[in-house]
């Protein structure tokens, strides 16, 4: 997984607001099956903990193929947010 510098700066703001130490990647139910979700939850016992571009990331053991993921910043009409590139997006 890659966290861009732009996403890192935005994440620092979100982490401070949430009082969290890092991110957690987990599987959540999507419209067409499980998909990867991002939370500010504390790591679970079986998670793999990595530091990516200075950000602590806990990865649920059920999440696979994280090498293909990039967390980036995205700006749209609603404002600035984060986008996970490379995760399944069945809405296309």
Jmol script that loads the backbone (N, CA, C; Angstrom):
load data "model"
ATOM      1  N   UNK A   1       0.845  -1.182   0.000  1.00  0.00           N
ATOM      2  CA  UNK A   1       0.000   0.000   0.000  1.00  0.00           C
ATOM      3  C   UNK A   1       0.881   1.232   0.000  1.00  0.00           C
ATOM      4  N   UNK A   2       0.440   2.210  -0.736  1.00  0.00           N
ATOM      5  CA  UNK A   2       1.122   3.500  -0.775  1.00  0.00           C
ATOM      6  C   UNK A   2       0.183   4.546  -0.187  1.00  0.00           C
ATOM      7  N   UNK A   3       0.719   5.420   0.641  1.00  0.00           N
ATOM      8  CA  UNK A   3      -0.015   6.594   1.113  1.00  0.00           C
ATOM      9  C   UNK A   3       0.728   7.798   0.559  1.00  0.00           C
ATOM     10  N   UNK A   4       0.067   8.560  -0.314  1.00  0.00           N
ATOM     11  CA  UNK A   4       0.720   9.720  -0.919  1.00  0.00           C
ATOM     12  C   UNK A   4       0.979  10.791   0.142  1.00  0.00           C
ATOM     13  N   UNK A   5       1.884  11.691  -0.161  1.00  0.00           N
ATOM     14  CA  UNK A   5       2.180  12.786   0.774  1.00  0.00           C
ATOM     15  C   UNK A   5       0.950  13.661   1.012  1.00  0.00           C
ATOM     16  N   UNK A   6       0.148  13.867  -0.030  1.00  0.00           N
ATOM     17  CA  UNK A   6      -1.063  14.671   0.111  1.00  0.00           C
ATOM     18  C   UNK A   6      -2.062  13.992   1.046  1.00  0.00           C
ATOM     19  N   UNK A   7      -2.224  12.672   0.889  1.00  0.00           N
ATOM     20  CA  UNK A   7      -3.120  11.915   1.763  1.00  0.00           C
ATOM     21  C   UNK A   7      -2.587  11.915   3.196  1.00  0.00           C
ATOM     22  N   UNK A   8      -1.277  11.817   3.343  1.00  0.00           N
ATOM     23  CA  UNK A   8      -0.667  11.824   4.677  1.00  0.00           C
ATOM     24  C   UNK A   8      -1.013  13.110   5.426  1.00  0.00           C
ATOM     25  N   UNK A   9      -0.920  14.247   4.760  1.00  0.00           N
ATOM     26  CA  UNK A   9      -1.223  15.519   5.416  1.00  0.00           C
ATOM     27  C   UNK A   9      -2.687  15.583   5.843  1.00  0.00           C
ATOM     28  N   UNK A  10      -3.586  15.116   4.993  1.00  0.00           N
ATOM     29  CA  UNK A  10      -5.002  15.095   5.332  1.00  0.00           C
ATOM     30  C   UNK A  10      -5.279  14.088   6.454  1.00  0.00           C
ATOM     31  N   UNK A  11      -4.615  12.949   6.396  1.00  0.00           N
ATOM     32  CA  UNK A  11      -4.777  11.936   7.439  1.00  0.00           C
ATOM     33  C   UNK A  11      -4.366  12.463   8.809  1.00  0.00           C
ATOM     34  N   UNK A  12      -3.292  13.219   8.851  1.00  0.00           N
ATOM     35  CA  UNK A  12      -2.847  13.791  10.133  1.00  0.00           C
ATOM     36  C   UNK A  12      -3.950  14.626  10.768  1.00  0.00           C
ATOM     37  N   UNK A  13      -4.665  15.388   9.955  1.00  0.00           N
ATOM     38  CA  UNK A  13      -5.778  16.207  10.456  1.00  0.00           C
ATOM     39  C   UNK A  13      -6.891  15.293  10.980  1.00  0.00           C
ATOM     40  N   UNK A  14      -7.273  14.291  10.173  1.00  0.00           N
ATOM     41  CA  UNK A  14      -8.340  13.371  10.570  1.00  0.00           C
ATOM     42  C   UNK A  14      -7.974  12.596  11.835  1.00  0.00           C
ATOM     43  N   UNK A  15      -6.735  12.115  11.909  1.00  0.00           N
ATOM     44  CA  UNK A  15      -6.298  11.346  13.076  1.00  0.00           C
ATOM     45  C   UNK A  15      -6.353  12.191  14.343  1.00  0.00           C
ATOM     46  N   UNK A  16      -5.939  13.437  14.234  1.00  0.00           N
ATOM     47  CA  UNK A  16      -5.993  14.336  15.385  1.00  0.00           C
ATOM     48  C   UNK A  16      -7.439  14.572  15.809  1.00  0.00           C
ATOM     49  N   UNK A  17      -8.315  14.839  14.837  1.00  0.00           N
ATOM     50  CA  UNK A  17      -9.737  15.057  15.136  1.00  0.00           C
ATOM     51  C   UNK A  17     -10.379  13.839  15.791  1.00  0.00           C
ATOM     52  N   UNK A  18      -9.993  12.649  15.351  1.00  0.00           N
ATOM     53  CA  UNK A  18     -10.575  11.401  15.861  1.00  0.00           C
ATOM     54  C   UNK A  18      -9.884  10.903  17.132  1.00  0.00           C
ATOM     55  N   UNK A  19      -8.733  11.489  17.461  1.00  0.00           N
ATOM     56  CA  UNK A  19      -7.968  11.010  18.611  1.00  0.00           C
ATOM     57  C   UNK A  19      -7.431   9.605  18.388  1.00  0.00           C
ATOM     58  N   UNK A  20      -7.114   9.292  17.137  1.00  0.00           N
ATOM     59  CA  UNK A  20      -6.672   7.948  16.762  1.00  0.00           C
ATOM     60  C   UNK A  20      -5.164   7.939  16.493  1.00  0.00           C
ATOM     61  N   UNK A  21      -4.573   6.748  16.636  1.00  0.00           N
ATOM     62  CA  UNK A  21      -3.146   6.581  16.374  1.00  0.00           C
ATOM     63  C   UNK A  21      -2.851   6.216  14.934  1.00  0.00           C
ATOM     64  N   UNK A  22      -3.854   5.705  14.214  1.00  0.00           N
ATOM     65  CA  UNK A  22      -3.630   5.281  12.842  1.00  0.00           C
ATOM     66  C   UNK A  22      -4.904   4.804  12.194  1.00  0.00           C
ATOM     67  N   UNK A  23      -4.729   4.217  11.015  1.00  0.00           N
ATOM     68  CA  UNK A  23      -5.831   3.677  10.219  1.00  0.00           C
ATOM     69  C   UNK A  23      -5.951   2.182  10.426  1.00  0.00           C
ATOM     70  N   UNK A  24      -7.117   1.652  10.084  1.00  0.00           N
ATOM     71  CA  UNK A  24      -7.301   0.203  10.032  1.00  0.00           C
ATOM     72  C   UNK A  24      -7.995  -0.136   8.723  1.00  0.00           C
ATOM     73  N   UNK A  25      -7.394  -1.069   7.974  1.00  0.00           N
ATOM     74  CA  UNK A  25      -8.009  -1.612   6.760  1.00  0.00           C
ATOM     75  C   UNK A  25      -8.766  -2.860   7.150  1.00  0.00           C
ATOM     76  N   UNK A  26     -10.011  -2.945   6.752  1.00  0.00           N
ATOM     77  CA  UNK A  26     -10.843  -4.087   7.097  1.00  0.00           C
ATOM     78  C   UNK A  26     -11.773  -4.406   5.937  1.00  0.00           C
ATOM     79  N   UNK A  27     -12.378  -5.553   5.979  1.00  0.00           N
ATOM     80  CA  UNK A  27     -13.370  -5.896   4.976  1.00  0.00           C
ATOM     81  C   UNK A  27     -14.744  -5.486   5.476  1.00  0.00           C
ATOM     82  N   UNK A  28     -15.512  -4.831   4.613  1.00  0.00           N
ATOM     83  CA  UNK A  28     -16.881  -4.438   4.922  1.00  0.00           C
ATOM     84  C   UNK A  28     -17.781  -4.957   3.809  1.00  0.00           C
ATOM     85  N   UNK A  29     -19.036  -5.136   4.128  1.00  0.00           N
ATOM     86  CA  UNK A  29     -19.990  -5.625   3.124  1.00  0.00           C
ATOM     87  C   UNK A  29     -20.321  -4.507   2.146  1.00  0.00           C
ATOM     88  N   UNK A  30     -20.156  -4.788   0.874  1.00  0.00           N
ATOM     89  CA  UNK A  30     -20.458  -3.817  -0.172  1.00  0.00           C
ATOM     90  C   UNK A  30     -21.646  -4.266  -0.994  1.00  0.00           C
ATOM     91  N   UNK A  31     -21.968  -3.498  -2.003  1.00  0.00           N
ATOM     92  CA  UNK A  31     -23.132  -3.800  -2.841  1.00  0.00           C
ATOM     93  C   UNK A  31     -22.940  -5.083  -3.648  1.00  0.00           C
ATOM     94  N   UNK A  32     -21.708  -5.454  -3.902  1.00  0.00           N
ATOM     95  CA  UNK A  32     -21.462  -6.662  -4.700  1.00  0.00           C
ATOM     96  C   UNK A  32     -20.431  -7.560  -4.016  1.00  0.00           C
ATOM     97  N   UNK A  33     -20.528  -7.639  -2.692  1.00  0.00           N
ATOM     98  CA  UNK A  33     -19.621  -8.492  -1.933  1.00  0.00           C
ATOM     99  C   UNK A  33     -18.694  -7.662  -1.059  1.00  0.00           C
ATOM    100  N   UNK A  34     -17.787  -8.339  -0.360  1.00  0.00           N
ATOM    101  CA  UNK A  34     -16.875  -7.623   0.542  1.00  0.00           C
ATOM    102  C   UNK A  34     -15.977  -6.641  -0.210  1.00  0.00           C
ATOM    103  N   UNK A  35     -15.694  -5.517   0.447  1.00  0.00           N
ATOM    104  CA  UNK A  35     -14.756  -4.557  -0.108  1.00  0.00           C
ATOM    105  C   UNK A  35     -13.912  -4.013   1.041  1.00  0.00           C
ATOM    106  N   UNK A  36     -12.847  -3.323   0.709  1.00  0.00           N
ATOM    107  CA  UNK A  36     -11.938  -2.797   1.717  1.00  0.00           C
ATOM    108  C   UNK A  36     -12.489  -1.495   2.275  1.00  0.00           C
ATOM    109  N   UNK A  37     -12.505  -1.423   3.593  1.00  0.00           N
ATOM    110  CA  UNK A  37     -12.946  -0.211   4.264  1.00  0.00           C
ATOM    111  C   UNK A  37     -11.827   0.373   5.111  1.00  0.00           C
ATOM    112  N   UNK A  38     -11.861   1.677   5.315  1.00  0.00           N
ATOM    113  CA  UNK A  38     -10.901   2.383   6.159  1.00  0.00           C
ATOM    114  C   UNK A  38     -11.617   2.875   7.411  1.00  0.00           C
ATOM    115  N   UNK A  39     -11.021   2.630   8.569  1.00  0.00           N
ATOM    116  CA  UNK A  39     -11.581   3.133   9.814  1.00  0.00           C
ATOM    117  C   UNK A  39     -10.455   3.717  10.655  1.00  0.00           C
ATOM    118  N   UNK A  40     -10.828   4.404  11.715  1.00  0.00           N
ATOM    119  CA  UNK A  40      -9.859   4.897  12.683  1.00  0.00           C
ATOM    120  C   UNK A  40      -9.865   4.023  13.939  1.00  0.00           C
ATOM    121  N   UNK A  41     -10.393   2.805  13.812  1.00  0.00           N
ATOM    122  CA  UNK A  41     -10.457   1.873  14.935  1.00  0.00           C
ATOM    123  C   UNK A  41      -9.065   1.431  15.362  1.00  0.00           C
ATOM    124  N   UNK A  42      -8.955   1.051  16.628  1.00  0.00           N
ATOM    125  CA  UNK A  42      -7.700   0.507  17.147  1.00  0.00           C
ATOM    126  C   UNK A  42      -7.423  -0.841  16.481  1.00  0.00           C
ATOM    127  N   UNK A  43      -6.160  -1.208  16.357  1.00  0.00           N
ATOM    128  CA  UNK A  43      -5.816  -2.503  15.767  1.00  0.00           C
ATOM    129  C   UNK A  43      -6.423  -3.654  16.578  1.00  0.00           C
ATOM    130  N   UNK A  44      -6.784  -4.713  15.872  1.00  0.00           N
ATOM    131  CA  UNK A  44      -7.256  -5.942  16.507  1.00  0.00           C
ATOM    132  C   UNK A  44      -6.057  -6.868  16.699  1.00  0.00           C
ATOM    133  N   UNK A  45      -6.229  -7.846  17.545  1.00  0.00           N
ATOM    134  CA  UNK A  45      -5.132  -8.741  17.923  1.00  0.00           C
ATOM    135  C   UNK A  45      -4.465  -9.424  16.731  1.00  0.00           C
ATOM    136  N   UNK A  46      -5.231  -9.832  15.730  1.00  0.00           N
ATOM    137  CA  UNK A  46      -4.672 -10.585  14.599  1.00  0.00           C
ATOM    138  C   UNK A  46      -4.241  -9.702  13.426  1.00  0.00           C
ATOM    139  N   UNK A  47      -4.376  -8.378  13.559  1.00  0.00           N
ATOM    140  CA  UNK A  47      -3.984  -7.463  12.479  1.00  0.00           C
ATOM    141  C   UNK A  47      -2.470  -7.437  12.292  1.00  0.00           C
ATOM    142  N   UNK A  48      -2.065  -7.136  11.081  1.00  0.00           N
ATOM    143  CA  UNK A  48      -0.669  -6.839  10.773  1.00  0.00           C
ATOM    144  C   UNK A  48      -0.520  -5.323  10.871  1.00  0.00           C
ATOM    145  N   UNK A  49       0.500  -4.878  11.617  1.00  0.00           N
ATOM    146  CA  UNK A  49       0.720  -3.444  11.795  1.00  0.00           C
ATOM    147  C   UNK A  49       1.911  -3.021  10.940  1.00  0.00           C
ATOM    148  N   UNK A  50       1.711  -2.006  10.111  1.00  0.00           N
ATOM    149  CA  UNK A  50       2.771  -1.451   9.277  1.00  0.00           C
ATOM    150  C   UNK A  50       2.789   0.063   9.445  1.00  0.00           C
ATOM    151  N   UNK A  51       3.944   0.650   9.226  1.00  0.00           N
ATOM    152  CA  UNK A  51       4.045   2.098   9.152  1.00  0.00           C
ATOM    153  C   UNK A  51       4.311   2.440   7.694  1.00  0.00           C
ATOM    154  N   UNK A  52       3.373   3.195   7.109  1.00  0.00           N
ATOM    155  CA  UNK A  52       3.445   3.537   5.694  1.00  0.00           C
ATOM    156  C   UNK A  52       3.473   5.054   5.574  1.00  0.00           C
ATOM    157  N   UNK A  53       4.573   5.582   5.066  1.00  0.00           N
ATOM    158  CA  UNK A  53       4.765   7.028   4.924  1.00  0.00           C
ATOM    159  C   UNK A  53       4.486   7.752   6.247  1.00  0.00           C
ATOM    160  N   UNK A  54       4.923   7.135   7.340  1.00  0.00           N
ATOM    161  CA  UNK A  54       4.791   7.748   8.661  1.00  0.00           C
ATOM    162  C   UNK A  54       3.440   7.554   9.330  1.00  0.00           C
ATOM    163  N   UNK A  55       2.529   6.817   8.695  1.00  0.00           N
ATOM    164  CA  UNK A  55       1.193   6.578   9.238  1.00  0.00           C
ATOM    165  C   UNK A  55       1.086   5.112   9.661  1.00  0.00           C
ATOM    166  N   UNK A  56       0.616   4.873  10.907  1.00  0.00           N
ATOM    167  CA  UNK A  56       0.387   3.504  11.366  1.00  0.00           C
ATOM    168  C   UNK A  56      -0.849   2.949  10.683  1.00  0.00           C
ATOM    169  N   UNK A  57      -0.698   1.771  10.068  1.00  0.00           N
ATOM    170  CA  UNK A  57      -1.811   1.119   9.379  1.00  0.00           C
ATOM    171  C   UNK A  57      -1.940  -0.301   9.908  1.00  0.00           C
ATOM    172  N   UNK A  58      -3.111  -0.609  10.474  1.00  0.00           N
ATOM    173  CA  UNK A  58      -3.428  -1.969  10.910  1.00  0.00           C
ATOM    174  C   UNK A  58      -4.216  -2.622   9.778  1.00  0.00           C
ATOM    175  N   UNK A  59      -3.794  -3.810   9.391  1.00  0.00           N
ATOM    176  CA  UNK A  59      -4.425  -4.489   8.258  1.00  0.00           C
ATOM    177  C   UNK A  59      -5.059  -5.784   8.745  1.00  0.00           C
ATOM    178  N   UNK A  60      -6.375  -5.852   8.621  1.00  0.00           N
ATOM    179  CA  UNK A  60      -7.128  -7.058   8.969  1.00  0.00           C
ATOM    180  C   UNK A  60      -6.558  -8.220   8.168  1.00  0.00           C
ATOM    181  N   UNK A  61      -6.379  -9.359   8.804  1.00  0.00           N
ATOM    182  CA  UNK A  61      -5.765 -10.508   8.121  1.00  0.00           C
ATOM    183  C   UNK A  61      -6.596 -11.000   6.931  1.00  0.00           C
ATOM    184  N   UNK A  62      -7.874 -10.621   6.856  1.00  0.00           N
ATOM    185  CA  UNK A  62      -8.713 -11.026   5.732  1.00  0.00           C
ATOM    186  C   UNK A  62      -8.497 -10.147   4.499  1.00  0.00           C
ATOM    187  N   UNK A  63      -7.853  -9.000   4.670  1.00  0.00           N
ATOM    188  CA  UNK A  63      -7.604  -8.101   3.540  1.00  0.00           C
ATOM    189  C   UNK A  63      -6.369  -8.602   2.793  1.00  0.00           C
ATOM    190  N   UNK A  64      -6.524  -8.793   1.498  1.00  0.00           N
ATOM    191  CA  UNK A  64      -5.429  -9.305   0.667  1.00  0.00           C
ATOM    192  C   UNK A  64      -5.053  -8.296  -0.407  1.00  0.00           C
ATOM    193  N   UNK A  65      -3.896  -8.499  -1.009  1.00  0.00           N
ATOM    194  CA  UNK A  65      -3.428  -7.706  -2.151  1.00  0.00           C
ATOM    195  C   UNK A  65      -3.316  -6.215  -1.839  1.00  0.00           C
ATOM    196  N   UNK A  66      -2.796  -5.882  -0.679  1.00  0.00           N
ATOM    197  CA  UNK A  66      -2.655  -4.467  -0.321  1.00  0.00           C
ATOM    198  C   UNK A  66      -1.531  -3.790  -1.107  1.00  0.00           C
ATOM    199  N   UNK A  67      -0.658  -4.561  -1.742  1.00  0.00           N
ATOM    200  CA  UNK A  67       0.429  -3.973  -2.534  1.00  0.00           C
ATOM    201  C   UNK A  67      -0.106  -3.141  -3.695  1.00  0.00           C
ATOM    202  N   UNK A  68      -1.321  -3.423  -4.131  1.00  0.00           N
ATOM    203  CA  UNK A  68      -1.917  -2.737  -5.277  1.00  0.00           C
ATOM    204  C   UNK A  68      -2.692  -1.480  -4.883  1.00  0.00           C
ATOM    205  N   UNK A  69      -2.761  -1.163  -3.584  1.00  0.00           N
ATOM    206  CA  UNK A  69      -3.583  -0.052  -3.106  1.00  0.00           C
ATOM    207  C   UNK A  69      -2.783   1.237  -2.957  1.00  0.00           C
ATOM    208  N   UNK A  70      -3.433   2.348  -3.279  1.00  0.00           N
ATOM    209  CA  UNK A  70      -2.871   3.679  -3.041  1.00  0.00           C
ATOM    210  C   UNK A  70      -3.940   4.526  -2.368  1.00  0.00           C
ATOM    211  N   UNK A  71      -3.584   5.126  -1.247  1.00  0.00           N
ATOM    212  CA  UNK A  71      -4.471   6.060  -0.569  1.00  0.00           C
ATOM    213  C   UNK A  71      -4.031   7.460  -0.964  1.00  0.00           C
ATOM    214  N   UNK A  72      -4.938   8.208  -1.574  1.00  0.00           N
ATOM    215  CA  UNK A  72      -4.608   9.532  -2.089  1.00  0.00           C
ATOM    216  C   UNK A  72      -5.678  10.526  -1.642  1.00  0.00           C
ATOM    217  N   UNK A  73      -5.375  11.785  -1.848  1.00  0.00           N
ATOM    218  CA  UNK A  73      -6.322  12.869  -1.574  1.00  0.00           C
ATOM    219  C   UNK A  73      -7.101  13.155  -2.841  1.00  0.00           C
ATOM    220  N   UNK A  74      -8.383  13.462  -2.673  1.00  0.00           N
ATOM    221  CA  UNK A  74      -9.233  13.767  -3.817  1.00  0.00           C
ATOM    222  C   UNK A  74     -10.086  14.984  -3.480  1.00  0.00           C
ATOM    223  N   UNK A  75     -10.191  15.879  -4.435  1.00  0.00           N
ATOM    224  CA  UNK A  75     -11.037  17.055  -4.260  1.00  0.00           C
ATOM    225  C   UNK A  75     -12.178  16.985  -5.254  1.00  0.00           C
ATOM    226  N   UNK A  76     -13.399  17.190  -4.741  1.00  0.00           N
ATOM    227  CA  UNK A  76     -14.569  17.213  -5.620  1.00  0.00           C
ATOM    228  C   UNK A  76     -15.521  18.302  -5.127  1.00  0.00           C
ATOM    229  N   UNK A  77     -16.728  18.317  -5.634  1.00  0.00           N
ATOM    230  CA  UNK A  77     -17.696  19.361  -5.268  1.00  0.00           C
ATOM    231  C   UNK A  77     -18.036  19.360  -3.782  1.00  0.00           C
ATOM    232  N   UNK A  78     -17.873  18.207  -3.117  1.00  0.00           N
ATOM    233  CA  UNK A  78     -18.165  18.104  -1.686  1.00  0.00           C
ATOM    234  C   UNK A  78     -17.005  18.550  -0.804  1.00  0.00           C
ATOM    235  N   UNK A  79     -15.835  18.754  -1.395  1.00  0.00           N
ATOM    236  CA  UNK A  79     -14.662  19.160  -0.619  1.00  0.00           C
ATOM    237  C   UNK A  79     -13.496  18.212  -0.846  1.00  0.00           C
ATOM    238  N   UNK A  80     -12.614  18.161   0.133  1.00  0.00           N
ATOM    239  CA  UNK A  80     -11.413  17.335   0.043  1.00  0.00           C
ATOM    240  C   UNK A  80     -11.607  16.092   0.896  1.00  0.00           C
ATOM    241  N   UNK A  81     -11.205  14.950   0.356  1.00  0.00           N
ATOM    242  CA  UNK A  81     -11.325  13.700   1.097  1.00  0.00           C
ATOM    243  C   UNK A  81     -10.261  12.718   0.650  1.00  0.00           C
ATOM    244  N   UNK A  82     -10.390  11.502   1.115  1.00  0.00           N
ATOM    245  CA  UNK A  82      -9.456  10.442   0.776  1.00  0.00           C
ATOM    246  C   UNK A  82     -10.101   9.478  -0.210  1.00  0.00           C
ATOM    247  N   UNK A  83      -9.294   8.916  -1.077  1.00  0.00           N
ATOM    248  CA  UNK A  83      -9.763   7.922  -2.034  1.00  0.00           C
ATOM    249  C   UNK A  83      -8.776   6.750  -2.013  1.00  0.00           C
ATOM    250  N   UNK A  84      -9.326   5.542  -1.978  1.00  0.00           N
ATOM    251  CA  UNK A  84      -8.522   4.331  -2.001  1.00  0.00           C
ATOM    252  C   UNK A  84      -8.532   3.800  -3.427  1.00  0.00           C
ATOM    253  N   UNK A  85      -7.407   3.931  -4.098  1.00  0.00           N
ATOM    254  CA  UNK A  85      -7.270   3.526  -5.496  1.00  0.00           C
ATOM    255  C   UNK A  85      -6.756   2.096  -5.549  1.00  0.00           C
ATOM    256  N   UNK A  86      -7.391   1.304  -6.398  1.00  0.00           N
ATOM    257  CA  UNK A  86      -6.966  -0.087  -6.557  1.00  0.00           C
ATOM    258  C   UNK A  86      -7.851  -1.061  -5.814  1.00  0.00           C
ATOM    259  N   UNK A  87      -8.792  -0.549  -5.020  1.00  0.00           N
ATOM    260  CA  UNK A  87      -9.763  -1.405  -4.344  1.00  0.00           C
ATOM    261  C   UNK A  87     -10.915  -1.666  -5.302  1.00  0.00           C
ATOM    262  N   UNK A  88     -11.576  -2.777  -5.145  1.00  0.00           N
ATOM    263  CA  UNK A  88     -12.704  -3.117  -6.024  1.00  0.00           C
ATOM    264  C   UNK A  88     -13.768  -2.045  -5.939  1.00  0.00           C
ATOM    265  N   UNK A  89     -14.205  -1.584  -7.086  1.00  0.00           N
ATOM    266  CA  UNK A  89     -15.273  -0.596  -7.148  1.00  0.00           C
ATOM    267  C   UNK A  89     -16.305  -1.113  -8.136  1.00  0.00           C
ATOM    268  N   UNK A  90     -17.310  -1.785  -7.610  1.00  0.00           N
ATOM    269  CA  UNK A  90     -18.284  -2.451  -8.482  1.00  0.00           C
ATOM    270  C   UNK A  90     -19.315  -1.484  -9.064  1.00  0.00           C
ATOM    271  N   UNK A  91     -19.236  -0.209  -8.739  1.00  0.00           N
ATOM    272  CA  UNK A  91     -20.228   0.747  -9.248  1.00  0.00           C
ATOM    273  C   UNK A  91     -19.914   1.194 -10.670  1.00  0.00           C
ATOM    274  N   UNK A  92     -18.784   0.814 -11.192  1.00  0.00           N
ATOM    275  CA  UNK A  92     -18.430   1.233 -12.548  1.00  0.00           C
ATOM    276  C   UNK A  92     -19.015   0.304 -13.576  1.00  0.00           C
TER     277      UNK A  92
END
end "model"
wireframe off; spacefill off
backbone 0.3
color backbone group
